[in-house]
């Protein structure tokens, strides 16, 4: 409790909003509510001083849980999947779409000074469903307008905006709808962005920091096995569960991303100065590739100086996109464990006069690891000798969402381990902490007394 007032996180999930609030205030939220036992267990591991309620938000009596104390902030992140365009034209669940109404219950019973609500952009289209459980186009946004009007009728000023997490220092382009309602007579303040695109005038003029690239959160020391190696031994060594060889569509997607981010990229991302590893190439056959870690003394140099570089980009598997440059913030993280993969192209300095195989051909036609083509990096030609692929680790995804490095994601408060899929599920559902942190600092500065410990 801060200054005698409570902070409540409804739909608390794994703790994204709570962590953001804690980043701003230095204190854990007082009350966290979620119906999912596993989400509450992760939340409890990271916010042990919070009072947790593992119940439906509708089963909670705001008057009872607040016990007479005033509420400074009530945060709401109702389930968004039945608004999201990602659900496509599938039937919607009226009850899930109606979860946001619980904010009105809190407003009417305990009157929080400030209410903040987060959801997907399509939340503004909230309207009634027909008998097939699909939105009635003619009444698109009707229920949303009623929701805002009822907050207004209760004496709240209401404003909404769509915010991008990358604008506030998170390495992800996740974009979400935010609503702020307050009844204490103070103005609603929307925090100014602190970051922007690298090539924007504001960044060039020093007014904003450049977007934080995804590469800052990726552990390049982890093994990235070849996409062409299908042996059972390699699969076991690297814990690869996916079927190898990769599906033609996956290879094609990797190929198109490779052409875009490596071959045709005027400034491909190269690990300069702090390479996680080096490749030492001593054979034109491509079968004798040796390497070393960068923190070890360099192996004996010979006259050919055949040390390779590593170039990488991220491939998105959940849609037809070719991927993204690592220097850009990560695209929106979802609940699926297999949506983002790191693709690494192993580049070797090229000394032969041959042109090799044309890598502009679709990648799924490539059947060998030998020299796929040429890449020119800052005037120096390199031979592509292999392409590696691994999925992003849960920790990398959480860090790209803006969670602090010390956030516990692999176990609950009792020490029970979480599977990889459980970890990623919590991440995809989570609010990006930097945004609630910025919103709280802008609107409730009197609560921001300490730094997060």
C-alpha positions in Angstrom: 0.0 0.0 0.0 1.3 3.4 -1.0 0.1 6.6 0.9 -2.8 4.5 2.3 -4.1 3.6 -1.1 -4.4 0.3 -2.9 -3.3 -0.8 -6.4 -5.2 -3.7 -7.9 -4.3 -5.8 -11.0 -7.3 -7.6 -12.4 -6.6 -10.3 -15.0 -3.1 -10.3 -13.6 -1.8 -13.2 -15.7 1.9 -13.8 -15.4 2.5 -10.3 -14.1 3.3 -7.9 -17.0 1.2 -5.1 -15.8 2.1 -5.7 -12.2 5.8 -5.6 -13.1 5.4 -2.4 -15.0 3.5 -0.8 -12.1 6.3 -2.0 -9.8 8.9 -0.5 -12.2 7.3 2.8 -11.7 6.4 2.8 -8.0 9.0 0.5 -6.5 6.2 -1.5 -4.8 4.3 -4.7 -5.7 0.6 -4.3 -6.5 -1.5 -4.9 -3.4 -4.1 -7.2 -5.0 -3.8 -9.5 -8.1 -6.8 -11.5 -9.5 -6.8 -14.2 -12.2 -8.7 -17.4 -12.7 -5.7 -19.4 -14.0 -3.9 -21.2 -11.2 -0.6 -21.4 -13.2 -0.7 -17.7 -14.0 -1.2 -16.9 -10.3 1.6 -19.2 -9.3 4.1 -17.4 -11.7 2.8 -14.1 -10.5 3.3 -15.1 -6.9 6.9 -16.2 -7.6 7.6 -12.6 -8.8 5.3 -10.6 -6.5 5.4 -12.4 -3.2 4.1 -9.4 -1.2 0.9 -9.3 -3.3 -2.5 -10.7 -2.0 -3.5 -13.2 -4.7 -7.0 -14.3 -5.6 -7.3 -17.3 -7.9 -10.9 -16.7 -8.9 -13.0 -15.3 -11.7 -13.0 -11.5 -11.6 -16.8 -11.8 -11.3 -16.5 -13.8 -8.1 -14.5 -11.1 -6.4 -16.3 -8.5 -4.2 -14.3 -5.2 -4.6 -15.7 -3.9 -1.3 -14.7 -7.0 0.6 -11.1 -7.3 -0.8 -10.4 -3.6 -0.4 -11.5 -3.7 3.2 -12.3 0.0 3.4 -9.1 1.2 1.9 -9.3 3.6 -1.1 -8.0 2.5 -4.5 -5.5 4.6 -6.3 -5.3 2.5 -9.4 -7.3 -0.5 -10.8 -5.7 -2.1 -13.8 -7.7 -4.3 -16.3 -6.4 -6.5 -19.1 -9.4 -8.6 -20.0 -9.0 -11.5 -22.4 -8.5 -10.1 -25.9 -8.6 -13.2 -28.2 -12.3 -12.7 -28.9 -11.7 -9.2 -30.2 -8.4 -9.8 -31.9 -8.2 -10.1 -35.7 -5.9 -13.1 -35.1 -9.0 -15.1 -34.3 -10.3 -14.4 -37.8 -13.9 -15.1 -38.6 -14.4 -17.8 -35.9 -17.4 -17.5 -33.6 -16.9 -15.2 -30.6 -17.7 -15.9 -27.0 -20.1 -13.3 -25.6 -19.0 -14.0 -22.0 -15.3 -13.5 -22.7 -16.0 -10.4 -24.8 -18.0 -9.1 -21.8 -15.2 -9.4 -19.2 -14.4 -5.7 -19.5 -17.7 -4.9 -17.8 -16.1 -5.8 -14.5 -14.3 -2.4 -14.6 -17.7 -0.8 -14.2 -18.3 -2.9 -11.2 -15.1 -1.6 -9.5 -15.9 2.0 -10.6 -19.3 1.8 -9.0 -18.4 0.0 -5.8 -15.0 1.3 -4.7 -14.4 4.2 -7.2 -10.7 3.9 -8.0 -9.1 7.3 -8.6 -7.6 6.0 -11.9 -8.7 3.1 -14.0 -6.4 1.8 -16.8 -7.5 -0.9 -19.3 -5.4 -2.6 -22.0 -6.6 -4.7 -24.9 -6.1 -5.2 -28.6 -6.9 -2.4 -31.0 -10.1 -4.1 -32.1 -11.6 -3.6 -28.6 -13.2 -0.4 -30.0 -15.3 -2.6 -32.4 -17.0 -4.3 -29.4 -20.6 -4.8 -30.3 -23.4 -7.4 -30.0 -23.2 -10.8 -31.7 -25.8 -12.5 -33.9 -27.2 -16.0 -33.5 -24.0 -17.4 -35.1 -21.9 -15.7 -32.5 -20.4 -13.3 -34.9 -20.3 -9.5 -34.6 -23.3 -7.6 -36.2 -21.6 -5.3 -38.6 -24.3 -2.6 -38.3 -23.7 -2.4 -34.6 -19.9 -2.4 -34.7 -18.6 -0.5 -31.7 -22.1 -0.1 -30.1 -21.2 -1.9 -26.8 -17.8 -0.2 -26.6 -19.6 3.2 -26.7 -22.0 2.1 -24.0 -19.0 1.0 -21.9 -17.3 4.4 -22.2 -20.6 6.3 -21.6 -21.2 4.4 -18.4 -17.8 5.3 -17.1 -18.6 8.9 -18.0 -21.9 8.7 -16.2 -20.1 7.5 -13.1 -18.1 10.7 -13.1 -15.0 9.6 -14.9 -13.1 11.4 -17.6 -12.2 8.9 -20.3 -9.5 9.0 -22.9 -8.0 6.3 -25.2 -5.0 5.8 -27.3 -3.1 3.1 -29.1 0.5 2.7 -27.9 3.5 0.8 -29.3 5.8 -0.8 -26.7 8.9 0.1 -28.7 8.2 3.8 -28.3 8.8 3.3 -24.6 12.0 1.2 -24.7 10.7 -2.4 -25.1 12.4 -4.3 -27.9 9.0 -5.3 -29.5 6.6 -3.5 -31.9 3.6 -4.8 -29.9 0.7 -2.3 -30.4 -2.2 -2.2 -28.0 -5.3 -0.2 -27.1 -5.2 1.7 -23.8 -8.0 3.4 -21.9 -7.5 5.7 -19.0 -10.4 6.9 -16.8 -10.0 9.1 -13.7 -12.4 10.7 -11.3 -10.1 12.8 -9.1 -10.2 16.0 -11.1 -6.6 15.7 -12.3 -5.8 15.6 -16.0 -5.1 12.4 -18.0 -1.6 12.5 -19.3 -0.2 10.4 -22.1 3.5 9.8 -21.8 5.7 11.1 -24.6 7.6 8.4 -26.5 11.2 8.0 -25.5 12.4 6.0 -28.5 11.8 6.0 -32.3 12.9 4.5 -35.6 16.7 4.7 -36.2 16.2 6.7 -39.4 13.7 9.1 -38.0 14.4 12.8 -37.7 13.7 12.8 -34.0 16.4 10.2 -33.4 18.9 11.8 -35.7 18.4 15.1 -33.9 18.9 13.5 -30.5 15.4 14.1 -29.3 14.6 10.3 -29.0 16.7 7.2 -28.4 16.7 4.7 -31.3 14.5 1.7 -31.0 16.1 -1.1 -29.1 16.8 -3.9 -31.5 15.8 -7.6 -30.9 19.5 -8.6 -31.2 20.1 -7.0 -27.7 18.0 -9.8 -26.1 19.2 -12.7 -28.1 21.8 -15.2 -26.8 24.0 -15.9 -29.9 26.1 -18.4 -28.0 23.3 -21.0 -28.0 23.7 -23.7 -30.7 21.9 -23.0 -34.0 21.9 -26.3 -35.9 21.9 -26.5 -39.7 18.6 -26.5 -41.4 20.1 -29.2 -43.8 21.2 -31.6 -41.1 18.4 -34.2 -40.6 20.3 -36.8 -38.6 18.7 -38.2 -35.5 22.0 -37.6 -33.7 21.8 -33.9 -34.4 18.2 -33.7 -33.4 18.9 -35.3 -30.0 22.1 -33.2 -29.4 20.2 -30.0 -29.8 16.8 -31.1 -28.5 15.1 -30.5 -31.8 11.5 -31.7 -31.5 10.3 -30.4 -34.9 10.3 -32.8 -37.8 13.4 -32.6 -40.0 13.8 -32.0 -42.9 11.8 -28.8 -42.6 8.6 -28.3 -44.6 9.0 -26.8 -48.0 7.0 -23.7 -47.0 9.3 -23.2 -44.0 12.4 -23.5 -46.2 10.9 -21.1 -48.7 10.1 -18.6 -45.9 13.7 -18.8 -44.6 15.0 -18.4 -48.2 13.0 -15.3 -48.8 14.1 -13.8 -45.5 17.7 -14.8 -46.3 17.6 -12.9 -49.6 15.9 -9.9 -48.0 18.0 -9.6 -44.8 21.4 -11.0 -46.0 21.8 -11.0 -49.8 20.0 -7.7 -50.6 20.6 -5.9 -47.4 23.1 -3.1 -47.9 24.0 -3.1 -44.2 23.5 -6.7 -43.0 23.7 -7.2 -39.2 27.2 -8.4 -38.5 28.6 -9.2 -35.0 31.4 -6.7 -35.1 34.0 -6.7 -32.3 32.1 -9.0 -30.0 31.4 -12.0 -32.1 29.8 -14.9 -30.0 31.9 -17.2 -32.1 34.2 -17.4 -35.1 34.3 -19.9 -38.0 37.6 -21.0 -39.3 37.3 -22.4 -42.8 40.1 -24.6 -44.2 38.4 -26.5 -47.0 36.6 -25.6 -50.2 34.4 -28.6 -49.8 32.7 -27.0 -46.9 33.0 -30.1 -44.8 35.9 -29.0 -42.6 34.6 -26.0 -40.6 36.2 -25.3 -37.3 35.6 -22.5 -34.8 36.1 -21.0 -31.4 34.6 -18.8 -28.8 35.5 -15.1 -29.0 36.7 -15.0 -25.4 39.5 -17.4 -26.1 42.9 -16.5 -27.7 42.6 -16.5 -31.5 43.9 -19.7 -33.1 47.0 -19.5 -35.2 46.4 -17.2 -38.2 47.5 -18.4 -41.6 48.1 -16.4 -44.8 44.5 -16.9 -46.0 42.8 -15.4 -42.9 39.7 -17.5 -43.5 37.7 -16.6 -40.4 34.0 -16.3 -41.0 31.4 -14.0 -39.7 27.9 -14.8 -38.6 24.9 -12.9 -40.0 21.4 -13.4 -38.6 17.7 -12.5 -38.9 14.5 -13.6 -37.3 12.0 -15.7 -39.2 8.3 -15.5 -38.3 6.5 -18.8 -38.7 2.9 -17.9 -37.9 2.3 -15.9 -41.1 3.7 -15.5 -44.6 6.1 -12.8 -43.7 9.8 -13.3 -44.5 11.0 -12.2 -41.1 12.7 -9.1 -39.8 16.0 -7.3 -39.2 17.5 -8.0 -35.8 18.1 -4.3 -35.2 14.4 -3.6 -35.2 12.2 -4.4 -32.2 10.6 -7.8 -32.2 7.2 -8.2 -33.7 4.3 -9.0 -31.4 5.0 -12.1 -29.3 2.1 -14.6 -29.3 1.2 -17.5 -27.0 2.4 -20.1 -29.5 5.8 -21.6 -28.6 6.9 -21.8 -32.2 6.4 -18.4 -33.9 9.9 -17.0 -33.8 13.0 -18.6 -35.0 16.6 -17.3 -35.2 18.2 -17.9 -38.6 22.0 -17.6 -38.8 23.9 -17.5 -42.1 27.5 -18.6 -41.8 29.6 -16.5 -44.0 33.2 -17.3 -45.1 35.5 -15.0 -46.9 35.5 -15.9 -50.5 38.7 -16.5 -52.4 37.7 -18.7 -55.4 36.8 -17.3 -58.7 33.7 -19.3 -59.1 30.2 -17.9 -58.5 28.8 -20.9 -56.6 25.1 -21.7 -56.5 22.7 -18.8 -57.0 21.0 -18.2 -53.7 18.3 -16.2 -55.4 16.7 -19.6 -56.3 14.0 -20.8 -53.8 15.7 -22.2 -50.8 13.8 -25.4 -50.9 15.6 -26.4 -54.1 19.0 -26.5 -52.2 20.1 -30.0 -51.3 23.7 -29.5 -50.2 25.6 -27.4 -47.7 28.3 -26.4 -50.2 28.6 -22.7 -51.0 25.1 -21.4 -51.7 26.2 -18.1 -53.2 28.0 -14.9 -52.6 27.3 -12.0 -50.2 29.2 -8.8 -50.2 29.6 -7.1 -46.9 31.2 -3.6 -46.9 33.1 -4.4 -50.1 34.3 -7.9 -49.1 32.9 -11.0 -50.7 31.8 -13.9 -48.5 30.7 -17.4 -49.3 27.6 -18.7 -47.6 28.4 -22.2 -46.3 25.5 -23.0 -44.0 22.3 -21.7 -42.5 21.3 -22.5 -39.0 17.9 -22.3 -37.3 16.7 -22.4 -33.7 13.5 -21.2 -32.1 13.8 -18.2 -29.7 14.1 -19.2 -26.1 11.4 -18.1 -23.6 13.8 -15.9 -21.8 14.7 -14.1 -25.1 11.0 -13.5 -25.8 10.3 -12.2 -22.3 13.2 -9.8 -22.5 11.9 -8.6 -25.9 8.6 -7.9 -24.2 10.4 -5.6 -21.8 10.5 -7.9 -18.7 13.5 -7.4 -16.4 16.3 -9.9 -16.6 15.6 -11.2 -13.1 11.9 -12.0 -13.8 11.2 -15.7 -12.9 9.7 -17.5 -15.8 10.8 -21.2 -15.5 9.2 -22.1 -12.1 6.5 -21.0 -9.8 6.7 -19.8 -6.2 6.9 -23.4 -4.9 9.8 -24.3 -7.2 7.6 -26.3 -9.6 9.1 -26.1 -13.1 7.2 -24.7 -16.1 7.4 -26.3 -19.5 8.6 -24.3 -22.4 5.0 -24.0 -23.8 3.8 -22.7 -20.4 6.5 -20.1 -20.3 5.7 -18.8 -23.8 2.0 -18.8 -23.2 2.4 -16.4 -20.2 4.7 -14.2 -22.3 2.3 -13.9 -25.3 -0.6 -13.0 -23.0 1.5 -10.5 -20.9 1.3 -6.7 -21.0 4.7 -5.2 -22.0 5.9 -3.7 -18.6 7.4 -0.5 -20.0 4.0 0.8 -21.0 2.2 0.6 -17.7 5.4 1.9 -16.1 5.2 5.0 -18.3 1.4 5.4 -17.8 1.8 5.3 -14.0 4.7 7.7 -13.9 2.7 10.1 -16.0 -0.6 9.9 -14.1 0.3 8.8 -10.6 3.7 10.4 -9.9 2.8 10.7 -6.2 3.0 6.9 -6.0 6.4 6.6 -7.7 8.5 6.8 -4.5 11.2 4.1 -5.1 13.0 2.2 -7.8 12.2 -1.4 -8.3 14.6 -3.5 -6.1 
